[in-house]
């Protein structure tokens, strides 16, 4: 009975499960699984190497470019202040101490 | 002693038009000394980055005579067996020095707390002949060295003869071939590991750029190029190749000379990025910051310092 039920069930359900099993064990499904694993592996590696590259580029940028920008901006502000002072005070009088 | 700060940069307007003159080959300018062939390139590309604290105080007692005190605290590298690891030992020392600088005679002496002493003499015997001597004494045996140079400056050439301890004898010669190109060569012989070497060098300079190259029989080949982009900015690049061990290093650097500061940065093909910032806080007071990142060995060095006087 039970076996009957089981086989009966197995036959209809078994047919379903066998169809499912057939699909699941098919060659293409295996290939798909492998491809998915590879994709996860490659994307992990890509993320890690992108992270490393971003770290190297970021710290080198911080060392090489940031002080330069800061100093160039200060120099420019100094130039502006001098220009303002020159325009406010006007040209120095003829006997002025340089 | 090198002037950290060039004077205030003023734009110079050249009113005379550049006329193509016929080259007067009998009246060529005197070339730069042989050891200063790569001077412009190394000013930009080899900033002296350091690690730790550095404090230099220079006091001039006279117009010609001055004393200087300097304190340096920080880790120093000890050469290790494997190239990957870096061994650093924290050290600190104080150095006292005296300088006498005259147009014809220059004497510099330094003494350090770890027992090392160094002295440099440069004297102009006549206006064509110059003698230079350089000596360093250390506590450890066999670490002291001395070198004597005799330089003769002709109208468009320079010749130099060198004698050092460990039976080192060397000679070099450089000649201006055209107003912009100068070629030179050197020969040396070392007694202790008995070897001799010969090298050639060339330097081409114009107003805006300097290109120089050097080949030596020790296997070293170096070429560098400096372009002066404007009054304040110059860019430099350098390529060094050792044809025995087949190792090559290339580097690119910049040098920004602004009114209140000087920033130099360089990146290398060994994965090293380094920068040096010198800022003038007030008259005679300079603040230095240096950084060096070695991405291959993961060795990061940072330093800061103050220079007074």
HADDOCK unambig.tbl for C-alpha pairs under 7 A between the chains (distance, minus, plus):
assign (segid A and resid 60 and name CA) (segid B and resid 273 and name CA) 6.26 0.50 0.50
assign (segid A and resid 63 and name CA) (segid B and resid 275 and name CA) 6.47 0.50 0.50
assign (segid A and resid 63 and name CA) (segid B and resid 291 and name CA) 6.93 0.50 0.50
assign (segid A and resid 64 and name CA) (segid B and resid 265 and name CA) 5.70 0.50 0.50
assign (segid A and resid 64 and name CA) (segid B and resid 275 and name CA) 6.05 0.50 0.50
assign (segid A and resid 68 and name CA) (segid B and resid 263 and name CA) 6.38 0.50 0.50
assign (segid A and resid 75 and name CA) (segid B and resid 258 and name CA) 6.81 0.50 0.50
assign (segid A and resid 75 and name CA) (segid B and resid 259 and name CA) 6.79 0.50 0.50
